[in-house]
Amino acid sequence: MARWWLPPLGGPGSGVDVRPRAVRTDRRLTNRLATAKLCFANASNEDIDFGSHPGLDRRNVLSLAQGAWLKANENLILTGQTGTGKRWIACAFAQQAARLNDSVQPTLFEDLALARLDGRFPRLVDKLARVHLLVLDDWRTHTLNDRQRLDLLELFEERYRRNRPDHGSASRGPARNDRRGHSG
């Protein structure tokens, strides 16, 4: 009777990666969260205190936590008075988006301005247009100047162009070309 012996998977030179899938998934999540640079890195939807936020609907928040709005390319705007926890809740949704395997990126108006000055603006807009969840948390107490409004409009237009059902088959309109400084 012959006995066959097979070397264990993942042995030296086998070319088989036996690391558990969970380890790779955890590493990807860690990378997504590092890229997100969340100011409240430990915020999570599970920790929202609905008792201290009476206007916050538990059912609505839990529904949003499922992430269907991200898959449908919808937007989420959090409004409220200063100090009511909007930034913390935004970080909780960003954390959840990262857990759902979506890319998360913070955007500061200073980043857009610097990119415009050093010529990286088109590449930055292209990069930000591909991100699933873009967290705009730089409103503070000041209003936007004309340049910031145009930068934001261009970013929104590019995100819309990329995410609409026909995926940007229409040509860029003359108004957009005018804002970029191009003719006709």
Backbone hydrogen bonds in HBPLUS format (Angstrom, degrees):
<---DONOR---> <-ACCEPTOR-->    atom                        ^
c    i                          cat <-CA-CA->   ^        H-A-AA   ^      H-
h    n   atom  resd res      DA  || num        DHA   H-A  angle D-A-AA Bond
n    s   type  num  typ     dist DA aas  dist angle  dist       angle   num
A0014-SER N   A0011-GLY O   3.00 MM   3  5.41 159.6  2.04 140.2 137.9     1
A0023-VAL N   A0020-PRO O   3.05 MM   3  5.53 132.6  2.28 109.3 120.3     2
A0025-THR N   A0021-ARG O   2.88 MM   4  6.14 161.0  1.92 155.3 161.5     3
A0026-ASP N   A0022-ALA O   2.81 MM   4  5.94 158.5  1.86 146.9 152.7     4
A0027-ARG N   A0023-VAL O   3.00 MM   4  6.22 153.0  2.08 144.4 151.6     5
A0028-ARG N   A0024-ARG O   3.00 MM   4  6.27 157.2  2.05 148.4 154.2     6
A0029-LEU N   A0025-THR O   2.96 MM   4  6.21 158.9  2.00 150.5 156.3     7
A0030-THR N   A0026-ASP O   2.89 MM   4  6.09 160.7  1.93 148.4 153.8     8
A0031-ASN N   A0027-ARG O   2.95 MM   4  6.20 155.4  2.01 147.4 153.7     9
A0032-ARG N   A0028-ARG O   2.89 MM   4  6.17 159.0  1.93 150.3 156.1    10
A0033-LEU N   A0029-LEU O   2.91 MM   4  6.13 161.6  1.94 155.3 160.0    11
A0034-ALA N   A0030-THR O   2.93 MM   4  6.09 148.1  2.03 142.8 152.0    12
A0035-THR N   A0031-ASN O   2.98 MM   4  6.19 155.9  2.04 148.8 154.7    13
A0036-ALA N   A0032-ARG O   3.02 MM   4  6.22 144.0  2.15 139.2 149.3    14
A0043-ALA N   A0040-PHE O   3.12 MM   3  5.49 168.2  2.14 116.7 119.4    15
A0047-ASP N   A0044-SER O   3.00 MM   3  5.47 149.1  2.10 110.9 119.6    16
A0048-ILE N   A0045-ASN O   3.37 MM   3  5.51 170.7  2.38 108.3 110.5    17
A0052-SER N   A0049-ASP O   3.27 MM   3  5.76 136.7  2.47 107.8 116.8    18
A0053-HIS N   A0050-PHE O   3.32 MM   3  4.97 147.2  2.43  90.8 100.2    19
A0056-LEU N   A0053-HIS O   3.01 MM   3  5.52 165.5  2.03 122.1 126.3    20
A0061-VAL N   A0057-ASP O   3.00 MM   4  6.28 164.7  2.02 159.9 164.1    21
A0062-LEU N   A0058-ARG O   2.94 MM   4  6.13 166.9  1.96 155.2 158.8    22
A0063-SER N   A0059-ARG O   2.97 MM   4  6.09 145.2  2.09 139.1 148.9    23
A0064-LEU N   A0060-ASN O   2.89 MM   4  6.17 158.2  1.94 150.1 155.9    24
A0065-ALA N   A0061-VAL O   2.89 MM   4  6.12 144.0  2.02 145.6 156.2    25
A0066-GLN N   A0063-SER O   3.16 MM   3  5.53 152.2  2.25 105.9 113.9    26
A0067-GLY N   A0064-LEU O   3.04 MM   3  5.69 158.1  2.08 117.1 123.3    27
A0070-LEU N   A0067-GLY O   3.07 MM   3  5.32 133.6  2.29 103.7 115.7    28
A0071-LYS N   A0067-GLY O   3.28 MM   4  6.68 159.0  2.33 152.3 157.1    29
A0072-ALA N   A0068-ALA O   2.98 MM   4  6.19 140.7  2.13 144.0 154.9    30
A0074-GLU N   A0069-TRP O   2.83 MM   5  5.14 167.0  1.85 171.5 167.0    31
A0073-ASN N   A0070-LEU O   3.02 MM   3  5.03 160.0  2.06 106.9 110.9    32
A0089-ILE N   A0085-GLY O   2.99 MM   4  6.19 163.5  2.02 153.7 158.1    33
A0090-ALA N   A0086-LYS O   2.83 MM   4  6.04 155.4  1.89 150.1 157.7    34
A0091-CYS N   A0087-ARG O   2.94 MM   4  6.19 152.5  2.02 145.0 152.3    35
A0092-ALA N   A0088-TRP O   2.91 MM   4  6.24 144.8  2.03 142.4 153.0    36
A0093-PHE N   A0089-ILE O   2.92 MM   4  6.28 156.1  1.98 151.8 157.1    37
A0094-ALA N   A0090-ALA O   2.88 MM   4  6.12 151.0  1.97 144.4 153.4    38
A0095-GLN N   A0091-CYS O   2.81 MM   4  5.97 156.4  1.86 146.3 152.6    39
A0096-GLN N   A0092-ALA O   2.99 MM   4  6.23 155.9  2.05 143.7 150.1    40
A0097-ALA N   A0093-PHE O   2.86 MM   4  6.09 155.3  1.92 145.0 151.9    41
A0098-ALA N   A0094-ALA O   2.97 MM   4  6.23 156.7  2.03 149.0 154.7    42
A0099-ARG N   A0095-GLN O   3.00 MM   4  6.33 150.2  2.09 143.4 151.9    43
A0100-LEU N   A0096-GLN O   2.91 MM   4  6.22 136.4  2.11 143.3 155.8    44
A0100-LEU N   A0097-ALA O   3.10 MM   3  4.99 125.8  2.41  91.1 105.5    45
A0102-ASP N   A0097-ALA O   2.90 MM   5  5.25 158.7  1.94 151.4 149.5    46
A0101-ASN N   A0098-ALA O   3.07 MM   3  5.12 154.0  2.14 108.8 110.8    47
A0133-LEU N   A0103-SER O   2.98 MM  30  6.27 156.4  2.03 154.9 162.5    48
A0105-GLN N   A0133-LEU O   3.03 MM  28  6.46 153.8  2.10 165.0 170.8    49
A0135-VAL N   A0105-GLN O   2.96 MM  30  6.17 163.2  1.99 147.5 153.1    50
A0107-THR N   A0135-VAL O   3.03 MM  28  6.13 146.4  2.14 166.9 158.2    51
A0111-ASP N   A0108-LEU O   2.97 MM   3  5.29 126.1  2.27 104.2 117.6    52
A0112-LEU N   A0108-LEU O   3.32 MM   4  6.80 153.7  2.39 149.4 155.9    53
A0113-ALA N   A0109-PHE O   2.97 MM   4  6.24 159.2  2.02 148.3 154.0    54
A0114-LEU N   A0110-GLU O   2.89 MM   4  6.08 167.2  1.90 153.2 156.2    55
A0115-ALA N   A0111-ASP O   2.96 MM   4  6.06 157.0  2.01 144.5 151.3    56
A0116-ARG N   A0112-LEU O   2.98 MM   4  6.20 147.1  2.09 143.5 152.3    57
A0117-LEU N   A0113-ALA O   3.06 MM   4  6.37 153.8  2.13 147.4 154.2    58
A0118-ASP N   A0114-LEU O   2.99 MM   4  6.26 158.8  2.03 155.2 159.8    59
A0120-ARG N   A0115-ALA O   2.80 MM   5  4.58 122.4  2.14 140.3 146.5    60
A0121-PHE N   A0115-ALA O   2.98 MM   6  4.54 124.1  2.30 120.1 108.3    61
A0124-LEU N   A0120-ARG O   2.86 MM   4  6.04 157.2  1.91 160.2 167.8    62
A0125-VAL N   A0121-PHE O   2.88 MM   4  6.06 166.4  1.90 162.0 164.7    63
A0126-ASP N   A0122-PRO O   2.99 MM   4  6.13 155.5  2.06 140.5 147.7    64
A0127-LYS N   A0123-ARG O   2.89 MM   4  6.11 156.5  1.94 145.5 151.8    65
A0128-LEU N   A0124-LEU O   2.84 MM   4  6.06 167.0  1.86 155.2 158.5    66
A0129-ALA N   A0125-VAL O   2.87 MM   4  5.93 139.2  2.04 142.8 153.6    67
A0130-ARG N   A0127-LYS O   3.19 MM   3  5.50 143.9  2.32 103.5 113.1    68
A0131-VAL N   A0128-LEU O   3.38 MM   3  5.29 149.0  2.49  96.2 104.6    69
A0149-ARG N   A0145-ASN O   2.99 MM   4  6.27 158.5  2.04 157.2 163.8    70
A0150-LEU N   A0146-ASP O   2.99 MM   4  6.23 157.8  2.04 150.1 155.8    71
A0151-ASP N   A0147-ARG O   2.89 MM   4  6.12 158.7  1.94 150.3 156.6    72
A0152-LEU N   A0148-GLN O   2.94 MM   4  6.06 162.2  1.97 147.3 152.2    73
A0153-LEU N   A0149-ARG O   2.88 MM   4  6.05 155.5  1.94 144.9 152.2    74
A0154-GLU N   A0150-LEU O   2.88 MM   4  6.08 159.6  1.92 149.1 154.2    75
A0155-LEU N   A0151-ASP O   2.97 MM   4  6.22 156.4  2.03 146.8 153.4    76
A0156-PHE N   A0152-LEU O   2.88 MM   4  6.12 163.5  1.91 152.2 156.6    77
A0157-GLU N   A0153-LEU O   2.85 MM   4  6.04 160.9  1.88 151.1 156.6    78
A0158-GLU N   A0154-GLU O   3.00 MM   4  6.17 158.7  2.04 146.2 151.6    79
A0159-ARG N   A0155-LEU O   2.98 MM   4  6.22 159.9  2.02 150.7 156.4    80
A0160-TYR N   A0156-PHE O   2.86 MM   4  6.06 158.6  1.90 150.2 156.5    81
A0161-ARG N   A0157-GLU O   2.79 MM   4  5.96 161.6  1.82 149.5 155.1    82
A0162-ARG N   A0158-GLU O   3.01 MM   4  6.17 157.5  2.06 147.3 152.3    83
A0163-ASN N   A0159-ARG O   3.06 MM   4  6.11 143.2  2.20 142.1 151.8    84
A0164-ARG N   A0160-TYR O   3.00 MM   4  5.87 123.8  2.33 154.1 160.6    85
A0167-HIS N   A0164-ARG O   2.89 MM   3  5.13 157.8  1.94 116.3 123.0    86
A0177-ASN N   A0173-GLY O   3.25 MM   4  6.60 159.3  2.30 147.7 153.6    87
A0178-ASP N   A0174-PRO O   2.87 MM   4  6.09 149.2  1.97 148.0 156.4    88
A0179-ARG N   A0175-ALA O   3.12 MM   4  6.41 153.3  2.19 144.0 150.0    89
A0180-ARG N   A0176-ARG O   3.10 MM   4  6.39 145.5  2.23 145.2 154.6    90
A0182-HIS N   A0177-ASN O   2.83 MM   5  5.08 155.2  1.89 161.2 153.9    91
A0181-GLY N   A0178-ASP O   3.03 MM   3  5.05 148.9  2.13  98.9 108.7    92
